[in-house]
Amino acid sequence: MRDDFENIRAERDIPLHRSITQGSNYAGLWKQIALGIVVGYSVLGVLSAVGWWVFVKLALSGLQITTP
């Protein structure tokens, strides 16, 4: 099979023009912002819970309760 590379060109005969409307540029941006807020808040909540659990575990490990 013979390869024919004579007609391959990098540039286009007619420039490609895409119609961009002003509203479509940021159409999904509010979803990404909302998802970032929800995920960030969830991660901070989990990290805070783990931090408090470790703090309480360490604070109570040295505490001895004796009955008189």
Gaussian input, Z-matrix of N, CA and C with variables (Angstrom, degrees):
# hf/3-21g

backbone

0 1
 N
 C     1     B1
 C     2     B2     1     A1
 N     3     B3     2     A2     1     D1
 C     4     B4     3     A3     2     D2
 C     5     B5     4     A4     3     D3
 N     6     B6     5     A5     4     D4
 C     7     B7     6     A6     5     D5
 C     8     B8     7     A7     6     D6
 N     9     B9     8     A8     7     D7
 C    10    B10     9     A9     8     D8
 C    11    B11    10    A10     9     D9
 N    12    B12    11    A11    10    D10
 C    13    B13    12    A12    11    D11
 C    14    B14    13    A13    12    D12
 N    15    B15    14    A14    13    D13
 C    16    B16    15    A15    14    D14
 C    17    B17    16    A16    15    D15
 N    18    B18    17    A17    16    D16
 C    19    B19    18    A18    17    D17
 C    20    B20    19    A19    18    D18
 N    21    B21    20    A20    19    D19
 C    22    B22    21    A21    20    D20
 C    23    B23    22    A22    21    D21
 N    24    B24    23    A23    22    D22
 C    25    B25    24    A24    23    D23
 C    26    B26    25    A25    24    D24
 N    27    B27    26    A26    25    D25
 C    28    B28    27    A27    26    D26
 C    29    B29    28    A28    27    D27
 N    30    B30    29    A29    28    D28
 C    31    B31    30    A30    29    D29
 C    32    B32    31    A31    30    D30
 N    33    B33    32    A32    31    D31
 C    34    B34    33    A33    32    D32
 C    35    B35    34    A34    33    D33
 N    36    B36    35    A35    34    D34
 C    37    B37    36    A36    35    D35
 C    38    B38    37    A37    36    D36
 N    39    B39    38    A38    37    D37
 C    40    B40    39    A39    38    D38
 C    41    B41    40    A40    39    D39
 N    42    B42    41    A41    40    D40
 C    43    B43    42    A42    41    D41
 C    44    B44    43    A43    42    D42
 N    45    B45    44    A44    43    D43
 C    46    B46    45    A45    44    D44
 C    47    B47    46    A46    45    D45
 N    48    B48    47    A47    46    D46
 C    49    B49    48    A48    47    D47
 C    50    B50    49    A49    48    D48
 N    51    B51    50    A50    49    D49
 C    52    B52    51    A51    50    D50
 C    53    B53    52    A52    51    D51
 N    54    B54    53    A53    52    D52
 C    55    B55    54    A54    53    D53
 C    56    B56    55    A55    54    D54
 N    57    B57    56    A56    55    D55
 C    58    B58    57    A57    56    D56
 C    59    B59    58    A58    57    D57
 N    60    B60    59    A59    58    D58
 C    61    B61    60    A60    59    D59
 C    62    B62    61    A61    60    D60
 N    63    B63    62    A62    61    D61
 C    64    B64    63    A63    62    D62
 C    65    B65    64    A64    63    D63
 N    66    B66    65    A65    64    D64
 C    67    B67    66    A66    65    D65
 C    68    B68    67    A67    66    D66
 N    69    B69    68    A68    67    D67
 C    70    B70    69    A69    68    D68
 C    71    B71    70    A70    69    D69
 N    72    B72    71    A71    70    D70
 C    73    B73    72    A72    71    D71
 C    74    B74    73    A73    72    D72
 N    75    B75    74    A74    73    D73
 C    76    B76    75    A75    74    D74
 C    77    B77    76    A76    75    D75
 N    78    B78    77    A77    76    D76
 C    79    B79    78    A78    77    D77
 C    80    B80    79    A79    78    D78
 N    81    B81    80    A80    79    D79
 C    82    B82    81    A81    80    D80
 C    83    B83    82    A82    81    D81
 N    84    B84    83    A83    82    D82
 C    85    B85    84    A84    83    D83
 C    86    B86    85    A85    84    D84
 N    87    B87    86    A86    85    D85
 C    88    B88    87    A87    86    D86
 C    89    B89    88    A88    87    D87
 N    90    B90    89    A89    88    D88
 C    91    B91    90    A90    89    D89
 C    92    B92    91    A91    90    D90
 N    93    B93    92    A92    91    D91
 C    94    B94    93    A93    92    D92
 C    95    B95    94    A94    93    D93
 N    96    B96    95    A95    94    D94
 C    97    B97    96    A96    95    D95
 C    98    B98    97    A97    96    D96
 N    99    B99    98    A98    97    D97
 C   100   B100    99    A99    98    D98
 C   101   B101   100   A100    99    D99
 N   102   B102   101   A101   100   D100
 C   103   B103   102   A102   101   D101
 C   104   B104   103   A103   102   D102
 N   105   B105   104   A104   103   D103
 C   106   B106   105   A105   104   D104
 C   107   B107   106   A106   105   D105
 N   108   B108   107   A107   106   D106
 C   109   B109   108   A108   107   D107
 C   110   B110   109   A109   108   D108
 N   111   B111   110   A110   109   D109
 C   112   B112   111   A111   110   D110
 C   113   B113   112   A112   111   D111
 N   114   B114   113   A113   112   D112
 C   115   B115   114   A114   113   D113
 C   116   B116   115   A115   114   D114
 N   117   B117   116   A116   115   D115
 C   118   B118   117   A117   116   D116
 C   119   B119   118   A118   117   D117
 N   120   B120   119   A119   118   D118
 C   121   B121   120   A120   119   D119
 C   122   B122   121   A121   120   D120
 N   123   B123   122   A122   121   D121
 C   124   B124   123   A123   122   D122
 C   125   B125   124   A124   123   D123
 N   126   B126   125   A125   124   D124
 C   127   B127   126   A126   125   D125
 C   128   B128   127   A127   126   D126
 N   129   B129   128   A128   127   D127
 C   130   B130   129   A129   128   D128
 C   131   B131   130   A130   129   D129
 N   132   B132   131   A131   130   D130
 C   133   B133   132   A132   131   D131
 C   134   B134   133   A133   132   D132
 N   135   B135   134   A134   133   D133
 C   136   B136   135   A135   134   D134
 C   137   B137   136   A136   135   D135
 N   138   B138   137   A137   136   D136
 C   139   B139   138   A138   137   D137
 C   140   B140   139   A139   138   D138
 N   141   B141   140   A140   139   D139
 C   142   B142   141   A141   140   D140
 C   143   B143   142   A142   141   D141
 N   144   B144   143   A143   142   D142
 C   145   B145   144   A144   143   D143
 C   146   B146   145   A145   144   D144
 N   147   B147   146   A146   145   D145
 C   148   B148   147   A147   146   D146
 C   149   B149   148   A148   147   D147
 N   150   B150   149   A149   148   D148
 C   151   B151   150   A150   149   D149
 C   152   B152   151   A151   150   D150
 N   153   B153   152   A152   151   D151
 C   154   B154   153   A153   152   D152
 C   155   B155   154   A154   153   D153
 N   156   B156   155   A155   154   D154
 C   157   B157   156   A156   155   D155
 C   158   B158   157   A157   156   D156
 N   159   B159   158   A158   157   D157
 C   160   B160   159   A159   158   D158
 C   161   B161   160   A160   159   D159
 N   162   B162   161   A161   160   D160
 C   163   B163   162   A162   161   D161
 C   164   B164   163   A163   162   D162
 N   165   B165   164   A164   163   D163
 C   166   B166   165   A165   164   D164
 C   167   B167   166   A166   165   D165
 N   168   B168   167   A167   166   D166
 C   169   B169   168   A168   167   D167
 C   170   B170   169   A169   168   D168
 N   171   B171   170   A170   169   D169
 C   172   B172   171   A171   170   D170
 C   173   B173   172   A172   171   D171
 N   174   B174   173   A173   172   D172
 C   175   B175   174   A174   173   D173
 C   176   B176   175   A175   174   D174
 N   177   B177   176   A176   175   D175
 C   178   B178   177   A177   176   D176
 C   179   B179   178   A178   177   D177
 N   180   B180   179   A179   178   D178
 C   181   B181   180   A180   179   D179
 C   182   B182   181   A181   180   D180
 N   183   B183   182   A182   181   D181
 C   184   B184   183   A183   182   D182
 C   185   B185   184   A184   183   D183
 N   186   B186   185   A185   184   D184
 C   187   B187   186   A186   185   D185
 C   188   B188   187   A187   186   D186
 N   189   B189   188   A188   187   D187
 C   190   B190   189   A189   188   D188
 C   191   B191   190   A190   189   D189
 N   192   B192   191   A191   190   D190
 C   193   B193   192   A192   191   D191
 C   194   B194   193   A193   192   D192
 N   195   B195   194   A194   193   D193
 C   196   B196   195   A195   194   D194
 C   197   B197   196   A196   195   D195
 N   198   B198   197   A197   196   D196
 C   199   B199   198   A198   197   D197
 C   200   B200   199   A199   198   D198
 N   201   B201   200   A200   199   D199
 C   202   B202   201   A201   200   D200
 C   203   B203   202   A202   201   D201

   B1=1.4414
   B2=1.5300
   B3=1.3068
   B4=1.4581
   B5=1.5293
   B6=1.3314
   B7=1.4636
   B8=1.5225
   B9=1.3290
   B10=1.4551
   B11=1.5276
   B12=1.3171
   B13=1.4568
   B14=1.5293
   B15=1.3160
   B16=1.4574
   B17=1.5259
   B18=1.3220
   B19=1.4609
   B20=1.5248
   B21=1.3108
   B22=1.4587
   B23=1.5278
   B24=1.3395
   B25=1.4574
   B26=1.5198
   B27=1.3189
   B28=1.4557
   B29=1.5209
   B30=1.3307
   B31=1.4588
   B32=1.5267
   B33=1.3112
   B34=1.4596
   B35=1.5239
   B36=1.3225
   B37=1.4629
   B38=1.5202
   B39=1.3411
   B40=1.4598
   B41=1.5253
   B42=1.3354
   B43=1.4758
   B44=1.5236
   B45=1.3065
   B46=1.4561
   B47=1.5207
   B48=1.3302
   B49=1.4570
   B50=1.5112
   B51=1.2972
   B52=1.4599
   B53=1.5147
   B54=1.3050
   B55=1.4586
   B56=1.5231
   B57=1.3124
   B58=1.4628
   B59=1.5154
   B60=1.2958
   B61=1.4549
   B62=1.5172
   B63=1.2921
   B64=1.4627
   B65=1.5211
   B66=1.3295
   B67=1.4547
   B68=1.5135
   B69=1.3200
   B70=1.4634
   B71=1.5261
   B72=1.3296
   B73=1.4640
   B74=1.5189
   B75=1.3237
   B76=1.4596
   B77=1.5215
   B78=1.3219
   B79=1.4631
   B80=1.5247
   B81=1.3154
   B82=1.4542
   B83=1.5132
   B84=1.3213
   B85=1.4584
   B86=1.5160
   B87=1.3237
   B88=1.4730
   B89=1.5216
   B90=1.3265
   B91=1.4694
   B92=1.5235
   B93=1.3221
   B94=1.4570
   B95=1.5280
   B96=1.3284
   B97=1.4638
   B98=1.5215
   B99=1.3367
   B100=1.4678
   B101=1.5253
   B102=1.3204
   B103=1.4624
   B104=1.5272
   B105=1.3191
   B106=1.4587
   B107=1.5121
   B108=1.3412
   B109=1.4636
   B110=1.5197
   B111=1.3319
   B112=1.4705
   B113=1.5226
   B114=1.3160
   B115=1.4676
   B116=1.5289
   B117=1.3205
   B118=1.4620
   B119=1.5132
   B120=1.3337
   B121=1.4623
   B122=1.5286
   B123=1.3288
   B124=1.4668
   B125=1.5266
   B126=1.3097
   B127=1.4678
   B128=1.5239
   B129=1.3316
   B130=1.4657
   B131=1.5233
   B132=1.3195
   B133=1.4620
   B134=1.5141
   B135=1.3257
   B136=1.4673
   B137=1.5266
   B138=1.3302
   B139=1.4668
   B140=1.5210
   B141=1.3168
   B142=1.4600
   B143=1.5253
   B144=1.3271
   B145=1.4673
   B146=1.5255
   B147=1.3209
   B148=1.4675
   B149=1.5297
   B150=1.3240
   B151=1.4651
   B152=1.5149
   B153=1.3301
   B154=1.4675
   B155=1.5268
   B156=1.3300
   B157=1.4658
   B158=1.5319
   B159=1.3318
   B160=1.4669
   B161=1.5267
   B162=1.3320
   B163=1.4639
   B164=1.5247
   B165=1.3158
   B166=1.4719
   B167=1.5205
   B168=1.3228
   B169=1.4671
   B170=1.5322
   B171=1.3208
   B172=1.4653
   B173=1.5230
   B174=1.3112
   B175=1.4649
   B176=1.5216
   B177=1.3192
   B178=1.4599
   B179=1.5251
   B180=1.3232
   B181=1.4665
   B182=1.5335
   B183=1.3191
   B184=1.4601
   B185=1.5153
   B186=1.3113
   B187=1.4601
   B188=1.5248
   B189=1.3164
   B190=1.4571
   B191=1.5171
   B192=1.2977
   B193=1.4585
   B194=1.5251
   B195=1.3214
   B196=1.4665
   B197=1.5163
   B198=1.2855
   B199=1.4666
   B200=1.5241
   B201=1.3001
   B202=1.4683
   B203=1.5159
   A1=108.78
   A2=115.60
   A3=121.21
   A4=110.17
   A5=116.40
   A6=120.87
   A7=109.56
   A8=115.60
   A9=120.65
   A10=108.58
   A11=116.10
   A12=121.88
   A13=112.02
   A14=117.47
   A15=120.71
   A16=112.54
   A17=118.01
   A18=120.98
   A19=113.32
   A20=118.85
   A21=121.27
   A22=108.70
   A23=115.69
   A24=121.00
   A25=108.85
   A26=116.84
   A27=121.14
   A28=111.81
   A29=117.79
   A30=119.97
   A31=110.36
   A32=115.37
   A33=121.12
   A34=109.53
   A35=114.91
   A36=119.28
   A37=110.56
   A38=116.15
   A39=122.38
   A40=107.10
   A41=117.78
   A42=119.03
   A43=111.32
   A44=115.02
   A45=121.28
   A46=109.03
   A47=116.57
   A48=121.99
   A49=108.42
   A50=115.70
   A51=120.45
   A52=108.35
   A53=115.45
   A54=118.64
   A55=108.56
   A56=115.21
   A57=121.56
   A58=107.72
   A59=115.27
   A60=118.86
   A61=108.76
   A62=116.08
   A63=120.50
   A64=112.00
   A65=118.05
   A66=120.92
   A67=113.79
   A68=117.89
   A69=120.14
   A70=112.65
   A71=117.94
   A72=119.47
   A73=111.83
   A74=116.73
   A75=121.37
   A76=111.11
   A77=116.98
   A78=120.76
   A79=111.75
   A80=118.57
   A81=120.90
   A82=113.97
   A83=117.11
   A84=120.00
   A85=112.33
   A86=117.94
   A87=120.23
   A88=110.48
   A89=117.55
   A90=120.19
   A91=110.31
   A92=116.77
   A93=120.25
   A94=111.21
   A95=116.65
   A96=120.14
   A97=110.47
   A98=116.62
   A99=120.29
   A100=110.92
   A101=117.00
   A102=120.52
   A103=110.67
   A104=117.64
   A105=120.94
   A106=112.33
   A107=116.82
   A108=120.07
   A109=110.48
   A110=117.00
   A111=120.79
   A112=110.67
   A113=117.27
   A114=120.52
   A115=110.43
   A116=117.50
   A117=120.27
   A118=112.35
   A119=116.37
   A120=120.55
   A121=110.58
   A122=116.82
   A123=120.64
   A124=111.15
   A125=116.78
   A126=120.51
   A127=110.57
   A128=117.10
   A129=119.29
   A130=111.66
   A131=117.98
   A132=121.20
   A133=112.12
   A134=116.57
   A135=120.38
   A136=110.27
   A137=117.20
   A138=119.76
   A139=111.70
   A140=117.24
   A141=120.63
   A142=110.85
   A143=117.21
   A144=120.64
   A145=110.86
   A146=117.10
   A147=120.56
   A148=110.01
   A149=117.17
   A150=120.47
   A151=112.37
   A152=117.22
   A153=120.39
   A154=111.10
   A155=117.68
   A156=121.04
   A157=110.18
   A158=116.90
   A159=120.72
   A160=110.23
   A161=117.41
   A162=121.07
   A163=111.17
   A164=117.29
   A165=120.98
   A166=110.23
   A167=116.97
   A168=120.66
   A169=110.54
   A170=116.91
   A171=120.14
   A172=111.56
   A173=117.86
   A174=120.73
   A175=111.07
   A176=116.97
   A177=119.88
   A178=113.00
   A179=117.51
   A180=118.62
   A181=111.07
   A182=117.86
   A183=120.71
   A184=113.05
   A185=117.89
   A186=121.90
   A187=109.20
   A188=115.93
   A189=120.01
   A190=108.34
   A191=115.34
   A192=120.73
   A193=107.47
   A194=116.25
   A195=120.96
   A196=108.75
   A197=114.84
   A198=119.74
   A199=108.69
   A200=118.33
   A201=120.41
   A202=112.30
   D1=131.16
   D2=-176.20
   D3=-95.12
   D4=131.44
   D5=177.47
   D6=-85.80
   D7=135.14
   D8=179.65
   D9=-118.04
   D10=103.74
   D11=-178.80
   D12=-109.81
   D13=19.22
   D14=-176.92
   D15=-74.09
   D16=-31.74
   D17=-173.16
   D18=-99.83
   D19=12.95
   D20=-179.63
   D21=-85.94
   D22=127.83
   D23=178.76
   D24=-132.49
   D25=146.70
   D26=179.97
   D27=-82.83
   D28=-32.15
   D29=-177.83
   D30=-92.72
   D31=160.83
   D32=-179.85
   D33=-97.31
   D34=151.87
   D35=174.34
   D36=-69.74
   D37=-42.41
   D38=179.63
   D39=-116.85
   D40=125.89
   D41=179.52
   D42=-61.59
   D43=144.12
   D44=179.54
   D45=-84.49
   D46=117.21
   D47=178.38
   D48=-112.96
   D49=123.24
   D50=176.50
   D51=-102.32
   D52=136.18
   D53=177.43
   D54=-83.58
   D55=115.22
   D56=-178.87
   D57=-111.50
   D58=119.80
   D59=175.47
   D60=-93.24
   D61=155.53
   D62=-176.37
   D63=-65.54
   D64=-34.88
   D65=-177.76
   D66=-74.21
   D67=-27.43
   D68=-175.68
   D69=-79.49
   D70=-12.05
   D71=-179.69
   D72=-66.34
   D73=-38.06
   D74=-175.32
   D75=-120.46
   D76=34.62
   D77=-173.93
   D78=-65.33
   D79=-42.90
   D80=-177.24
   D81=-99.89
   D82=9.84
   D83=-175.50
   D84=-66.17
   D85=-38.53
   D86=-178.99
   D87=-65.29
   D88=-31.86
   D89=177.92
   D90=-68.37
   D91=-40.87
   D92=179.56
   D93=-67.32
   D94=-39.06
   D95=177.94
   D96=-65.62
   D97=-44.65
   D98=179.70
   D99=-63.54
   D100=-42.18
   D101=178.87
   D102=-64.66
   D103=-39.44
   D104=177.55
   D105=-63.96
   D106=-39.30
   D107=178.18
   D108=-65.93
   D109=-45.40
   D110=-178.23
   D111=-65.00
   D112=-47.35
   D113=-178.70
   D114=-66.62
   D115=-42.04
   D116=179.03
   D117=-63.12
   D118=-43.09
   D119=178.93
   D120=-64.33
   D121=-39.58
   D122=179.41
   D123=-65.63
   D124=-44.19
   D125=-179.85
   D126=-64.94
   D127=-42.49
   D128=177.44
   D129=-63.99
   D130=-36.45
   D131=177.01
   D132=-64.68
   D133=-43.32
   D134=179.12
   D135=-65.89
   D136=-44.18
   D137=178.75
   D138=-64.04
   D139=-37.66
   D140=177.44
   D141=-65.30
   D142=-42.74
   D143=179.14
   D144=-63.26
   D145=-42.37
   D146=178.38
   D147=-65.05
   D148=-41.21
   D149=178.75
   D150=-62.72
   D151=-44.89
   D152=178.05
   D153=-65.39
   D154=-37.50
   D155=179.09
   D156=-63.26
   D157=-43.63
   D158=178.65
   D159=-65.74
   D160=-41.57
   D161=179.26
   D162=-62.17
   D163=-46.34
   D164=179.95
   D165=-65.98
   D166=-40.09
   D167=179.26
   D168=-61.68
   D169=-43.78
   D170=179.61
   D171=-72.12
   D172=-36.38
   D173=-179.02
   D174=-69.07
   D175=-37.85
   D176=-177.78
   D177=-85.59
   D178=-12.15
   D179=-178.98
   D180=-70.72
   D181=-32.04
   D182=179.61
   D183=-90.34
   D184=-3.69
   D185=-177.09
   D186=-90.73
   D187=126.98
   D188=177.32
   D189=-117.02
   D190=129.00
   D191=178.70
   D192=-103.70
   D193=120.47
   D194=179.50
   D195=-115.64
   D196=144.89
   D197=177.17
   D198=-98.03
   D199=138.44
   D200=-178.80
   D201=-73.14

